[in-house]
Amino acid sequence: MAPKIVGVIPARYASTRFPGKPLALIRGVPMVVRVYRRALESGIFDALLVAADDERVSSLCHDYGVPVCMTRTDHSSGSDRVWEAASGQNADIIVNVQGDEPLLDPVSLRRLIEPLCDPEADAIAVSSVYAPILDPADYANPNVVKLVIAADGRALYFSRAPIPYAREGLPEIVFRHIGLYAYTRLALERFVHMPVSPLERMENLEQLRLLENGIPIFMRRVDASAHGVDTPEDLARIEALLGGE
């Protein structure tokens, strides 16, 4: 029997660097709506919804016919918000779809769930995706999360710092994390009941909570790079990438 997959798009209104980010218009369409539509194109979900923390986001989703539920405002991570939204759903696999990736590649979502859907991989409980870094500026940018990977596909570490370290230029093999996560229901429930970990707090990266508690994250490589929106200035870059859409 195929696993039931529920996707949740956490949409936090009070972003420190970009308040109201889910409502930001990109070619006339709110960002959270673009993310929902792109994720839906993957065809993997039995249900897909937005987890909002503000009535303005909830109201907009209703206006666009996007399923939405209200969640608390005090969650420490997106995955905590995802769990609140998905815990009442009938789901075997829960996917955290980042709400600030308006150019999300649906193929990345299909790659994301492969490890958890493999009948021979019972021990795999969490997966994510990554792509090569090609621009030296991204290697140095703390907003681009880097990672190093073991031979078996497990993530060894994630950091905002340039890893692996290279004395000059861009390392021959260097990867950026694309912030999509797939969890078994049990793994996500375990995650949200763990305290925020020291490395998670230091790097402000929620996935380090899993690694610090001995829960491996299995990675899949994708061709599409991330085009996240962290600041208002990123919107112009996204609109340029959309071209004539």
Stockholm file with secondary structure:
# STOCKHOLM 1.0

chainA/1-245         MAPKIVGVIPARYASTRFPGKPLALIRGVPMVVRVYRRALESGIFDALLVAADDERVSSLCHDYGVPVCMTRTDHSSGSDRVWEAASGQNADIIVNVQGDEPLLDPVSLRRLIEPLCDPEADAIAVSSVYAPILDPADYANPNVVKLVIAADGRALYFSRAPIPYAREGLPEIVFRHIGLYAYTRLALERFVHMPVSPLERMENLEQLRLLENGIPIFMRRVDASAHGVDTPEDLARIEALLGGE
#=GR chainA/1-245 SS CCCCEEEEEEECSCCSSSTTGGGCEETTEEHHHHHHHHHHTTCCCSEEEEEESSHHHHHHHHHTTCCEEECCSCCSSHHHHHHHHHTTSCCSEEEECCTTCTTCCHHHHHHHHHHHHCTTCTTCCEEEEEEECCCHHHHHCTTSCEEEECTTSBEEEEESSCSSCCSSSCCSSCEEEEEEEEEEHHHHHHHHTSCCCHHHHHHTCTHHHHHHTTCCCEEEECSSCCCCCCSTHHHHHHHHHHTTC
#=GC SS_cons         CCCCEEEEEEECSCCSSSTTGGGCEETTEEHHHHHHHHHHTTCCCSEEEEEESSHHHHHHHHHTTCCEEECCSCCSSHHHHHHHHHTTSCCSEEEECCTTCTTCCHHHHHHHHHHHHCTTCTTCCEEEEEEECCCHHHHHCTTSCEEEECTTSBEEEEESSCSSCCSSSCCSSCEEEEEEEEEEHHHHHHHHTSCCCHHHHHHTCTHHHHHHTTCCCEEEECSSCCCCCCSTHHHHHHHHHHTTC
//
